[in-house]
Amino acid sequence: MFIDILRDFFQSTGFSQITGDQIFMILVSFVLLYLAIKKEFEPLLLLPIAFGMLLANLPLADLMKEPVVEIVTDPNTGELVAETKELGGLLYYLYQGVKLGIYPPLIFLGVGAMTDFGPLIANPKSILLGAAAQFGIFFTFIGAILLGFTGPEAASIGIIGGADGPTALYLTSKLAPELLGPIAVAAYSYMALVPIIQPPIMKALTTEEERKIEMEQLRPVSKKEKIIFPIMITVVVSLLLPSAAPLVGMLMLGNLMRECGVVDRLSDTAQNALMNIVTIFLGLTVGATASAEIFIQWGTIKIIILGLVAFSLGTTTGVLFGKIMCKATGGKVNPLIGSAGVSAVPMAARVSQKVGQEANPRNFLLMHAMGPNVAGVIGSAIAAGLLLNFFGG
């Protein structure tokens, strides 16, 4: 009798249901948690993603379980109505913010409120570096087409090269929602691993002398310029690419709240409380899409590999264009700032600063790198708008 009770109890636990694939994914989540906590690789992103992955692969927890809905006849009106027979899991409902394209624009609102576009305004040429770094998106798009993905799927995979998680999620939710899980995990994982992925590429493509180049201090930017900039960018980009308006509009609204000086409370909320809340929900639910049955597939592995290729190519093209600008200006531009053209703000700019200081301790590239870095945010949103125009119709 006692043995039967123990057997029944064991059968009711997750230990009796766990599979080898789930154990593998749980171990992957442990590695990501280690990188977030011990190595501090963008813990604000990586920790909730890793924990969401852990929760999604615990058997019987059903945190991503879809609700059970039946179509029944209303006894009063005779109409067919949907009736929820069983509620879904907690993370399933939080995930709707990703699926419906709500979280990404809200993240852009917070990013805009935290971003100083002054370096870009002071050095408009840096927008070329931000644009160059987006070539990885289109190269990978072609590669994905050659590997058998459809146009919308290839576009969603290619956008990983922009190193902009919210943009990748927004575009994928519109074009290929069935790929949201692997693309979300790939995009955010590579964003978090920028300090590991970028430096070897940067060093391989530049000489020691190029890395030592010190750049002149940027000119001061007036408050009027900083206020006009987000308004004009919103108008121009939204008129050219209406599909990019949700992302660019929220980015520039956040920035305008920061720069105008009359809505400090709203700016503070966007930078802190709202940004933190949405980051928790986004990271947790992005990680929760990495369930074993979805993640351990050949198609997913191809997406992960293509995402790495896209990100690496974006870094490569940014650095190479930086070398061109270095030659064109007679050695006044350090090519390292080109790697910041991917829109992982401000991580990529910090990496440019770090690699530059390793070569020359007197090098201060951070503000110079922030120009292409913030240009990359705008560039990835524009690239997403272009792809959405082509394949969203």
N, C-alpha and C positions, 0 to 999 in steps of 0.2 A: 504493500500500500504506500509506504513512504517512498519507495523507489519510483512508483508511478507518479507521485506528486512532484518529485524532483524532475522526472522526465518531462512532465507536462510544463513545468516551469521553464526548463531549458528550451523546450520547443517554442515557448512564447517570447524568448529573448532574441536579440539580433545575432548572438553568437551562433545560433543554429542555422541562420539564413545567410550569413556572410559568404561571399564568393571570393575566389582568387583575384578577380579583376577589381573588386571593391577594396580588397586589402592593398592592392597595388596603388590605387588612386588615393587611399588614405595615407600611404607612405609618401606619395608625391606631395600631399598637403602638408605632411610633417616637414619635408624638405623646404617647402615654400615658407612655412612658419619660421623655420630656423633662419632662412635668409632675411626674413622681415625683422625678427627679434634680435638675433645675434649679430648679423651683418648689417642690419639697418638699411636694406635695399628698398627704399621707398615704402616704409612700413604702413603709411596711411592707405596705400593701395593694396599692397601684397598681403597684409595681415587679414583684412576682411575677405579677400578673395580666397586665401588659403583655408580660412575657417569655413567659408561657404562650401568649398570643395569637400572638406571633411564632413560637414553635416549632410551633404547630398549623397554621400556614399555609406552612410550608416543605415543598414537594413532595418526596415519596419518603422523608421522615424517618419517617413512620408512627408517631409517638409516641402517637397516640390510636387506633391500629389495634386493632380488636377481634380476639380470638383466633378461630381457625378450629376449630370443634368438630364432630365427626361422631358420629352415633349408630351404634354397632356392637354386634354380638352377642358376649358374653363366651364364649370357646370352652370354658371350664370349667363355667359355670353355665347357659349359654344365655340369660341375661338381657340386656336392652338396656342399654347403658351409654354414657355420653358420653366420648369420647376426644378430647383436644386434639391436633389435627394441626399447628397453627401458633400460637405464642405471640403474645399481643397486645403493644402498645407499652407502654413504661414508664409514661407518663402515664395510659393506660387503666386500669392496675391501681391507681395512686394515686387515680384519680377514683372508685373504688368507695367510698371513704370519704365522698364527697359523695352518691353515688347511694343508698347504704344508710343515710344519715342518721347517720353516725358523727362526722364532723368538727364539725358545728354544736353538738351538746351539749358536746363537748370545748372548743370555743372559749368557750362560755358558762361552763364551769368556770374557765377562765383569766380571763375578764372578771369573774366574781364575786370571784375572789381579788385582783383589782386594784382593785375598786370599793369606795369608802367610801359606805355608805348613810346615813351620819350626817346629811347635809343633808336627806334625805327624812324621816328620823325626827324631826329637829328642827322641820321644817315640813311636817307631813302634808298641808296644803292643796295643796302642789306636785304631789301625785299627780293632782289635777284637770287640771293643765296637761299632764302626761304622757298622761292619758286623752284630752284634747281633741285632741292632735296625732295620735291614731290615726284621727280621722275621715277623713283622707285615704285610708286603706286602704279604707274602705267606700264613699266617694264614687267612687273609681276602680274598685272592684269593679262598681258599677252601670254605670259607663261602659263597662267591658270587656264586660259582658253585652249592652249596646246595640250594641256593635260586632261582635257575633256570636261571641264566645268562650263556651265552655261554663262552667257554674258552677265546676267545679274549676279550670279555666284562669283564669277571672276572679279567683277567690280568690287564686291564686298570683301573678297580676299585681298585684293590689291591695296585697298585703303588702309590696311594694317601698316603699310610702308610709311604712312604719315606719322606714325607713333602717337596717334591721338585717339585714345580709347573712346571718348564720347562720340567723336565723329564716326568711328568704325561701327559703333553700336547703332547710331542713328541711321546710317546708310544701310546696314544689314537688316535692320528692322523693316525698312521700306522695300528692299530688293530681294533678300533671301532670308526670311525669318527662321527658316529651318536650320540655318548655319549659325544662329546667334551664339549658341553655346561655345563651340570651338573657336570662333572668331573673337568673341569677347575675352576668353581666357588667353588666347594668343596675343591679342592687342595689349591687354593690361600687363601680362607677364613680361613682354618685351619692353614696355614702358618702364616697368620696375627694374629691369635688368640693363638699362641704358649704361650704368657705370661699368658693366662687364663687357657688353657687346661693342660699344663704340671705340674705346681707346686703342685696341689692336688695329682696327681699320684705319684710324686717324694716323697712327704712327707708321703704318705700312705705306701710306700714301704721301707722307710728307718727309722732308729732310730735317735733320737737327737744326740747321740754320733757319729754315722756314718756321719751325716751332718756336724759335727764340725771338722772332720779330715782335717788337713792341709797337703798339699802335697809339696814335695821338689821341688826346682826350677829346671826347665828343662835345659839341657846342651845347650851351644851355638851351632848353626848350621852354617857351613861354606857356603860361596857363591857357591863354587863348588858343594856341595851337593844339594843346591837349584836349580842349573842349570841342573844337571844330572837327578834329580827326575822327572820333567815333561816329559822329553824325554823318560826315561825308562818306565814310567807308560803308555805313549801313545803306545809304541812298544808292551809291554807285553799284555795290555788289548785289543788292536786292533787285535793282532794275535790270542788271545784266543776267543774273541767275536767281530768279525768284525761289527756286528750290533750296538755295543756300540761306535764305532769309531767317529761318528759325535759329540756326546755329550762329550765324554772323550777327543777327539782330540782338540775341541775348548776350553774346560776347561784348558787343559795343554798348549795350545798355548798362551792363555791369561796369564797364570802363568809364562811361559818362557819369555814373553815380559816384565813382571814385574821384574823378577829376573836377567835377563842377563845384564841389565844396559846400553845397546847400542841402544835401541829403545824407549826412554822415551816418545817421542811424540805419538807413537802408543799405548803404555801402557796407557798414559793419556787419549787418545781418547776412548779406550776400557772401561776404568774405569768410565769415566764421560759422554762425549757427546753421544757416541754410546749406552751405558747402559741406559742413561736417555731417549733417543728417543725410544728405543725398549721397555723399561718398560712402557712408556706412551701408545704406540700402543698395547702392549700385555694386559695390565691391562684394557684398555678401551674396547677392543674387547672381552676379556674374560667376562667382566661384561655384555656386550651386548648380549651374548648368553643366558642370563638368562631372556628370555621373558616369559610372563605369560603362554602362551600356551605350552611351552616346559617344564618350570620349575615346574608348579603345576600339577604333575602327580605322581602316586604311584611309578613308576619305578625310578623317580628322587629322591623321598623321600628315597627310599631304598639305592640309591647311596650315598646320603648325610649321612645317618646313618652308612653305611658300611665304608665310608671315615673316619668318626670320630672313629669308632672301629679300623680301620687300623692304624691311627695316634696314638691312645691311646696304642695299642698293641706294636707299635714300641718304644714308650717311655718306656713302661713297661719292655720289653725284654732288652732294653739298660740298665735300672737301675738294673735289676736283674743280668745281667752279670757283671755290676759294683760291685755289692755286692760279686759276686764270686771272682772277681779280688782283692777285698778288703781283703777277707779271705785268698786268695792264697799268697798275699804279706805281710801278717801280719799286716794289717791295714794301709798300705801306700797309698792306692788308695781310694779317696772319691767316693762313688757310684753315687753321683749326676752327675758326669761328663758323666755317661753312657746315661743319657737322651739326651745329645747333639749328640748322634749317629744318630738321625734323621737329615736330611741334610738341615734344615732351617738355613742357614748361614747368619749372626752370631747370629741370634735371640736365638736359642736353647742354645748356649754357654753362652749368657748373662743371660738367665734364670738360668742356673746352677750356675753362679756366684752370682746372686741375692739370690737364695734360700740358698746357702752356707753361704753368709754373714749374712743372717737373723739368722742363728744358731750360727755363730762365726764371729764377725766383723773383725777379723784378717785373715779371709779366702780369698785367692785370687785364684780362680779356673778358671778364664777366659782362660788363655793360655793353661792350662791342658785340659779344655773342648773343645778348638779349635781343638785339635788333633782328637778326635772322630767325631767332627762336620764336618771337611773337609773330614775325611774318609767316613762319611755318604754320602757326595756328590758323591764321587767315587763309593761307594757301591750301591747307588740308580741307578746310570747310568749302573752299571754292572748288577743289577737285571733287569732293563729294557731291556738290551741286551739279557739276558737269556730268558725272556718272549717273546721277539721279535723273538728269534731263534725258540722257541717252537711253536708259533702261527702265525708267520708272513709269513710262507711259502706257 
